[in-house]
Amino acid sequence: MSASQLDTVAKNQATRRYVRFEHDGVTSYGLWEGDIVRHLVGDIFGDARPSGQTSPSREMQFLVPCEPSKVLAVGLNYASHREHVEGSEGVILNAAGRPVPDLL
């Protein structure tokens, strides 16, 4: 496909803007389409579908995209960070500074 054909395809395809929001005290997901948000039901990572309800986007309290069940962070990515932890090469520590079992 040529560059101009790819450009035409890209212009003709609508980009879906999934959002997580709070509206009337309820947290939900939706599709943001200009001035409205189409509410979704179901799992956005699976079988999400429009509920039929829409709301003006100006009424939405937009939230972070998802709520992670856990957060992993690596703080030993610099040699200076590892100096105080004996044998820390390749070890992942939890928030309490204890080694985390191998995740693989």
C-alpha atoms as one frame of an Amber mdcrd trajectory, in Angstrom:
protein
   0.000   0.000   0.000   1.356   3.426  -0.880   1.821   6.240   1.628  -1.161
   8.150   0.190  -3.377   5.048   0.464  -2.311   4.544   4.085  -3.077   8.195
   4.779  -6.557   7.801   3.260  -7.248   4.687   5.335  -6.079   6.436   8.511
  -8.346   9.426   7.828 -11.353   7.170   7.227 -10.900   5.125  10.410 -12.387
   6.584  13.556 -10.174   6.546  16.610 -11.983   5.248  19.663 -11.311   7.240
  22.802 -12.068   5.022  25.776 -12.422   6.960  29.012 -13.036   6.164  32.657
 -15.248   8.674  34.401 -17.450   9.442  37.354 -20.951  10.696  36.674 -23.727
  11.083  39.261 -21.563   9.262  41.822 -21.011   6.202  39.602 -17.630   5.236
  38.123 -17.808   3.730  34.649 -16.156   3.477  31.235 -17.305   5.069  28.040
 -16.471   6.201  24.529 -15.736   9.914  24.265 -17.139  11.238  21.000 -16.801
  14.992  20.768 -19.243  16.605  23.195 -20.754  13.345  24.470 -19.667  10.201
  26.266 -21.393   6.940  25.364 -21.593   4.815  28.513 -20.342   1.231  28.247
 -21.312  -1.919  30.122 -19.115  -4.981  30.452 -15.371  -5.372  30.565 -13.474
  -2.862  28.406 -10.785  -5.506  27.954 -13.345  -8.023  26.721 -17.036  -7.657
  25.944 -17.737  -3.931  26.461 -20.761  -2.636  24.611 -22.741   0.614  24.585
 -25.443   0.791  27.253 -27.525   3.242  25.244 -26.952   6.017  27.795 -25.050
   9.156  26.801 -23.993  12.190  28.809 -22.443  15.533  27.895 -18.668  15.342
  28.310 -18.700  18.644  30.225 -20.598  16.854  33.029 -17.979  14.120  33.376
 -15.279  13.897  36.008 -12.635  12.082  33.956 -10.488   9.650  35.930  -7.220
   7.805  35.346  -7.710   5.060  32.722  -7.669   2.087  35.090  -7.134   1.012
  38.670  -4.153  -1.349  38.808  -4.406  -4.242  41.233  -0.718  -3.864  42.055
   2.167  -1.595  41.161   5.657  -2.925  40.586   8.593  -0.564  40.612  12.302
  -1.140  40.140  14.561   1.027  42.245  17.802  -0.825  41.662  18.318   0.275
  38.079  21.361   2.404  38.949  24.552   1.098  40.515  24.354   3.841  43.159
  20.945   2.481  44.232  22.364  -1.021  44.654  25.388  -0.051  46.746  23.469
  -0.235  50.019  21.806  -3.593  49.237  24.204  -6.527  49.481  23.743  -9.037
  46.641  21.028  -6.975  45.040  21.941  -7.746  41.427  18.770  -9.158  39.886
  16.752  -8.966  43.113  13.395  -7.201  43.216  12.395  -5.745  46.565   8.897
  -4.955  47.781   7.914  -1.723  49.550   9.179  -3.159  52.850  12.602  -3.832
  51.308  12.171  -7.616  51.279  12.970  -9.699  48.163   9.998 -10.555  45.956
   9.847 -14.166  44.680  10.820 -14.642  41.052   7.954 -13.414  38.877   8.743
 -15.582  35.871
